[in-house]
Amino acid sequence: MAENTVKVDISFQSLLEAISSLEINEKHKLWEFLEAELFPDDEDSPEDIAEIQAAHADYEAGDYTTFDQYVAQRANRSA
């Protein structure tokens, strides 16, 4: 079956406004789409993809260390 396409002329500002009105899960889907478009990596293995997704989930859950925290921890270890 032939694929139907529609081209829409929309200003970038209107696009930004439309994106800001999306729900968070829709923004995540858009983010994933844009990553795939901008960084097509045919070399990523399923294991690499799983690790990246796990890292994204950890970050979203707040399970990360800032650079300043890391530097402070390193300073405390060497003291």
C-alpha positions in Angstrom: 0.0 0.0 0.0 1.3 3.4 -0.9 2.2 5.7 2.0 0.3 9.0 2.2 2.3 12.1 3.2 1.4 15.6 4.0 3.8 18.5 4.1 2.9 21.4 6.4 4.4 24.8 6.4 4.7 25.8 10.1 6.9 28.5 11.7 9.6 27.3 14.0 8.0 29.4 16.8 4.7 27.7 16.3 6.4 24.3 16.4 8.1 25.2 19.7 4.8 26.3 21.1 3.1 23.0 20.0 6.0 21.0 21.6 5.7 22.9 24.9 2.0 21.9 25.0 2.7 18.2 24.8 2.5 15.8 27.7 5.8 14.5 29.1 5.4 11.0 27.6 4.7 12.6 24.2 7.9 14.8 24.6 9.9 11.6 25.4 8.6 10.0 22.2 9.6 13.1 20.3 13.0 13.1 21.9 13.5 9.4 20.9 12.4 10.2 17.4 14.8 13.2 17.1 17.7 11.2 18.5 17.1 8.5 15.9 16.9 11.2 13.1 20.0 13.1 14.3 22.2 10.3 15.4 21.4 7.2 13.3 23.7 4.5 14.8 23.3 1.2 13.0 26.3 0.0 15.1 24.6 0.1 18.5 24.0 -3.4 19.8 20.9 -4.3 21.8 23.1 -4.3 24.9 24.3 -0.8 24.2 20.7 0.4 23.7 19.6 -1.2 26.9 22.5 0.5 28.8 21.6 3.9 27.4 17.9 3.4 28.3 18.9 2.4 31.8 21.1 5.5 32.1 18.2 7.7 31.0 15.9 6.0 33.5 18.4 6.5 36.3 18.8 10.2 35.4 15.1 10.7 35.3 14.7 9.1 38.7 17.3 11.4 40.1 19.9 8.6 40.6 23.0 10.4 39.5 26.0 12.4 40.9 26.8 15.9 39.7 30.3 16.8 38.7 30.6 19.0 41.9 29.6 16.1 44.1 32.1 13.8 42.3 34.9 16.3 42.9 34.0 16.7 46.5 33.9 13.0 47.0 37.3 12.6 45.3 38.7 15.4 47.5 37.4 13.6 50.7 39.0 10.3 49.6 42.5 11.8 49.1 42.3 13.8 52.4 
